[in-house]
Amino acid sequence: MSDGTLTPEALAQRAKLNGVELWALTDHDEIGGQQRAAAAAKAEGLHYLTGTEISVTFAHETVHIVGLGFDPNDAAMHAGLLATRGGRGARAREMSAQLEKVGIKGAYEGALKYVGNPELISRTHFARYLVETGVCRETHEVFRKYLTEGNPGFVPTRWASLRDAVHWITDAGGVAVIAHPGRYKFTPSEEYALFTEFKTHGGQATEVITGSHTAAEFVKYAETAKEFGLAASRGSDFHSPDESHTDLGTLPYLPGDLTPVWELIASRIQYASAH
């Protein structure tokens, strides 16, 4: 429902074919696809957890906080995510105006074709348009040349606070998880502050094995999880068969000395068959 190219149903089928047993659809700042994803998982014989990925501003950097196993009907979470999405439309129009200054016309309308809902428009949708029109060969090239700090089309934004995002998730009965911590451009002290504040607000897990981490970062964030007493999560960060580095179900297993996040939330798993 945000920046993936597959429907929830197609994603469930791909997960099944790849040997996945338990999964969560984690759209950016959106939970409108949860009912379809859960139904598709059940149809494929897969266990399912509700999920989302909330955009947060921390130390001038955009950080993603994954929520797992929450009540998808929670009113406070719906309101919080709606407010977070609200800033995307104005930001997208400003991004388009910047791109037009360097000769790329119609980027807002072009990006909108890939999402349909202006509330969910993101840099990924602009990247797909720039590939479609031949400005770049692939989406990774777009982010090297455009839409990132210091390049045309970059517009900073103010997302939710770390405290609010964690509370929306935990107050709705879920577990908050720091997504792909190796992706953020933090100094060691800023990263320590992120983990410390996250845990203070009630965060309980961090991604360790993810499609965005190197093998060295698998080791680093396994140690970080143990240092902060956090459970470990494992996520493909899969968006598209044509764009993502890592397919569903192809990551290494979590190290055995970590607590898997799904153990914290077993009661919220929607099992495909009676236990």
Sequence and secondary structure as in RCSB ss.txt:
>XXXX:A:sequence
MSDGTLTPEALAQRAKLNGVELWALTDHDEIGGQQRAAAAAKAEGLHYLTGTEISVTFAHETVHIVGLGFDPNDA
AMHAGLLATRGGRGARAREMSAQLEKVGIKGAYEGALKYVGNPELISRTHFARYLVETGVCRETHEVFRKYLTEG
NPGFVPTRWASLRDAVHWITDAGGVAVIAHPGRYKFTPSEEYALFTEFKTHGGQATEVITGSHTAAEFVKYAETA
KEFGLAASRGSDFHSPDESHTDLGTLPYLPGDLTPVWELIASRIQYASAH
>XXXX:A:secstr
  S SS HHHHHHHHHHTT  EE    BT  TTHHHHHHHHHHHT EE  EEEEEEEETTEEEEEEEES  TT H
HHHHHHHHHHTTHHHHHHHHHHHHHHTT  SHHHHHHTTTS GGG  HHHHHHHHHHTTSSSSHHHHHHHSSSTT
STT      B HHHHHHHHHHTT EEEE  GGGS   HHHHHHHHHHHHHTT  EEEEEETT  HHHHHHHHHHH
HHHT EEEEE     TTT SS TT S    TTS BHHHHTGGG B SS  
